[in-house]
Amino acid sequence: MSNKRKITTYFTCSTTKHSNSDEKNSKIPKIITENEVVDLPAVDFNAHDIGCYINSTLTDADRYLILKDVWIPPATYTYPLLDCNAKRGLKFKHHWLNAYNWLAYSKKYQGAFCKFCVVFSKVGGVGGQKLGTLVVEAFTNYKKATEVFKKHGNLEYHKTALLKSDNFLNRLIPIIECIMLCGQQEIALRGHRDYGPICFSSESNENQGNFRAILKYKAKDIDYMKSYLETHSKNKYISNRIQNEIIETCGDIILKKIVKIVNDSGFFSVLVDETTDVSVKEQLTLCVRYLSGSGENVCINESFLKFIEVQSLTGENLAKVILNGLNACGIDCNNMVGQGYDGANNMSGHLKGVQTIIRDSYPKALYVHCAAHGLNLAVSKASNIQPIRNCLGIIEKMYSFFNSPKRQTVPALGFVRPRAKYANC
């Protein structure tokens, strides 16, 4: 069954009657003009079919999908016999897809396209003639398939499209590497101006930030990257928003690796503390302590998982936030054998404290008072004793006295006379 539709400019296969009695109704690729009513075959096709992107404006996401995830018929797929090839019994051969890595089959158009040229070719041939078969029209003349495919592979606009596709797929790699370098070295990414094209002129003295400076230095050895950064005014993929997205993605990847190690270790302890940041928001720091390695190579690790903003500091709410945070990260809470918090009542309380509420669900999670908080409390308590308070005060003054720049340049206070000069004294 076929259904009639009123459509705007659209590239499809329409059923057309030929005057020649030897030719029956055949499906041929055709540009359907605006408001033309045609019969469309009811064909089910995959959403990643390359035919869905013919004669349409492509986004970067569309380009990536066509180049990396376009629909490929399975080896068992039965390719149809087109009416024009019915007498000869010709149809598309699956092994062509393996022989020509640029080839893609469209179930929607029942023909072949060059996925690289579909994405990047705008004009073709000498003088910039209009593009045709394999680019804006499906190839169906299977009798001459090998000849046409070899000829297309040698066309200049096809080679240019192939180069552009490689550059497009590799463009993000140096950008991600620069962001990762800034993260590993713990240096800020932003500068005085963090937008617009990157200027490669030696006359520019404007500080564009560490990220853009490193990327500029790296792009000097990558021709396509340098050209892209100089000519594209919007500078896709290097804006501060994209930088943050890449950082978040890197964080997600690191988190998955940590979670896998924690779950594989078989048991872990949770470490939590909360504080108010500069934006007056209460941030909870979620960390885990676990073992990694085996045998003589086993070692203790402490890893940060995530920050969680909390609205209430009651024991019940904090316990809920901690468990939800661990579950959201993918950690198996059944392996929890320890809890480490400060000594505040909402954390350590034996009735409604966090440690009590969590132990009700996970009895093996023993509570241990945080050693750092314990040391801080011990020093604070001991400072109430006058001799200890005076001793700490003297130590602080001595440190301040000897830590000044002028005194650090003076030779050692102890004077030792040279033996050669004073040997007979």
Secondary structure in CASP SS format (residue, H / E / C, confidence):
PFRMAT SS
TARGET T0000
AUTHOR 0000-0000-0000
METHOD secondary structure of the structure
MODEL  1
M C 1.00
S E 1.00
N E 1.00
K E 1.00
R E 1.00
K E 1.00
I E 1.00
T C 1.00
T C 1.00
Y E 1.00
F E 1.00
T E 1.00
C E 1.00
S E 1.00
T E 1.00
T E 1.00
K C 1.00
H C 1.00
S C 1.00
N C 1.00
S C 1.00
D C 1.00
E C 1.00
K C 1.00
N C 1.00
S E 1.00
K E 1.00
I E 1.00
P E 1.00
K E 1.00
I E 1.00
I E 1.00
T C 1.00
E C 1.00
N C 1.00
E E 1.00
V E 1.00
V E 1.00
D E 1.00
L E 1.00
P E 1.00
A C 1.00
V C 1.00
D C 1.00
F C 1.00
N C 1.00
A C 1.00
H C 1.00
D C 1.00
I H 1.00
G H 1.00
C H 1.00
Y H 1.00
I C 1.00
N C 1.00
S C 1.00
T C 1.00
L C 1.00
T C 1.00
D H 1.00
A H 1.00
D H 1.00
R H 1.00
Y H 1.00
L H 1.00
I H 1.00
L H 1.00
K H 1.00
D H 1.00
V C 1.00
W C 1.00
I C 1.00
P C 1.00
P C 1.00
A C 1.00
T C 1.00
Y C 1.00
T C 1.00
Y C 1.00
P C 1.00
L C 1.00
L C 1.00
D H 1.00
C H 1.00
N H 1.00
A C 1.00
K C 1.00
R C 1.00
G C 1.00
L C 1.00
K C 1.00
F C 1.00
K C 1.00
H C 1.00
H H 1.00
W H 1.00
L H 1.00
N H 1.00
A H 1.00
Y C 1.00
N C 1.00
W C 1.00
L E 1.00
A E 1.00
Y E 1.00
S E 1.00
K C 1.00
K C 1.00
Y C 1.00
Q C 1.00
G E 1.00
A E 1.00
F E 1.00
C E 1.00
K H 1.00
F H 1.00
C H 1.00
V H 1.00
V H 1.00
F H 1.00
S C 1.00
K C 1.00
V C 1.00
G E 1.00
G C 1.00
V C 1.00
G C 1.00
G C 1.00
Q E 1.00
K C 1.00
L C 1.00
G C 1.00
T E 1.00
L C 1.00
V C 1.00
V C 1.00
E E 1.00
A C 1.00
F E 1.00
T C 1.00
N C 1.00
Y H 1.00
K H 1.00
K H 1.00
A H 1.00
T H 1.00
E H 1.00
V H 1.00
F H 1.00
K H 1.00
K H 1.00
H H 1.00
G H 1.00
N C 1.00
L C 1.00
E H 1.00
Y H 1.00
H H 1.00
K H 1.00
T H 1.00
A H 1.00
L H 1.00
L H 1.00
K H 1.00
S H 1.00
D H 1.00
N H 1.00
F H 1.00
L H 1.00
N H 1.00
R C 1.00
L H 1.00
I H 1.00
P H 1.00
I H 1.00
I H 1.00
E H 1.00
C H 1.00
I H 1.00
M H 1.00
L H 1.00
C H 1.00
G H 1.00
Q H 1.00
Q C 1.00
E C 1.00
I C 1.00
A C 1.00
L C 1.00
R C 1.00
G C 1.00
H C 1.00
R C 1.00
D C 1.00
Y C 1.00
G C 1.00
P C 1.00
I C 1.00
C C 1.00
F C 1.00
S C 1.00
S C 1.00
E C 1.00
S C 1.00
N C 1.00
E C 1.00
N C 1.00
Q C 1.00
G C 1.00
N H 1.00
F H 1.00
R H 1.00
A H 1.00
I H 1.00
L H 1.00
K H 1.00
Y H 1.00
K H 1.00
A H 1.00
K C 1.00
D C 1.00
I C 1.00
D H 1.00
Y H 1.00
M H 1.00
K H 1.00
S H 1.00
Y H 1.00
L H 1.00
E H 1.00
T H 1.00
H C 1.00
S C 1.00
K C 1.00
N C 1.00
K C 1.00
Y C 1.00
I C 1.00
S C 1.00
N H 1.00
R H 1.00
I H 1.00
Q H 1.00
N H 1.00
E H 1.00
I H 1.00
I H 1.00
E H 1.00
T H 1.00
C H 1.00
G H 1.00
D H 1.00
I H 1.00
I H 1.00
L H 1.00
K H 1.00
K H 1.00
I H 1.00
V H 1.00
K H 1.00
I H 1.00
V H 1.00
N H 1.00
D H 1.00
S H 1.00
G C 1.00
F C 1.00
F E 1.00
S E 1.00
V E 1.00
L E 1.00
V E 1.00
D E 1.00
E E 1.00
T E 1.00
T E 1.00
D C 1.00
V C 1.00
S C 1.00
V C 1.00
K C 1.00
E E 1.00
Q E 1.00
L E 1.00
T E 1.00
L E 1.00
C E 1.00
V E 1.00
R E 1.00
Y E 1.00
L E 1.00
S E 1.00
G C 1.00
S C 1.00
G H 1.00
E H 1.00
N H 1.00
V C 1.00
C E 1.00
I E 1.00
N E 1.00
E E 1.00
S E 1.00
F E 1.00
L E 1.00
K E 1.00
F E 1.00
I E 1.00
E E 1.00
V C 1.00
Q C 1.00
S C 1.00
L C 1.00
T C 1.00
G H 1.00
E H 1.00
N H 1.00
L H 1.00
A H 1.00
K H 1.00
V H 1.00
I H 1.00
L H 1.00
N H 1.00
G H 1.00
L H 1.00
N H 1.00
A H 1.00
C H 1.00
G C 1.00
I C 1.00
D C 1.00
C H 1.00
N H 1.00
N H 1.00
M E 1.00
V E 1.00
G E 1.00
Q E 1.00
G E 1.00
Y E 1.00
D C 1.00
G C 1.00
A C 1.00
N H 1.00
N H 1.00
M H 1.00
S H 1.00
G C 1.00
H C 1.00
L C 1.00
K C 1.00
G C 1.00
V H 1.00
Q H 1.00
T H 1.00
I H 1.00
I H 1.00
R H 1.00
D H 1.00
S H 1.00
Y C 1.00
P C 1.00
K C 1.00
A C 1.00
L E 1.00
Y E 1.00
V E 1.00
H E 1.00
C C 1.00
A H 1.00
A H 1.00
H H 1.00
G H 1.00
L H 1.00
N H 1.00
L H 1.00
A H 1.00
V H 1.00
S H 1.00
K H 1.00
A H 1.00
S C 1.00
N C 1.00
I C 1.00
Q H 1.00
P H 1.00
I H 1.00
R H 1.00
N H 1.00
C H 1.00
L H 1.00
G H 1.00
I H 1.00
I H 1.00
E H 1.00
K H 1.00
M H 1.00
Y H 1.00
S H 1.00
F H 1.00
F H 1.00
N C 1.00
S C 1.00
P H 1.00
K H 1.00
R H 1.00
Q H 1.00
T C 1.00
V C 1.00
P C 1.00
A C 1.00
L C 1.00
G C 1.00
F C 1.00
V C 1.00
R C 1.00
P C 1.00
R C 1.00
A C 1.00
K C 1.00
Y C 1.00
A C 1.00
N C 1.00
C C 1.00
END
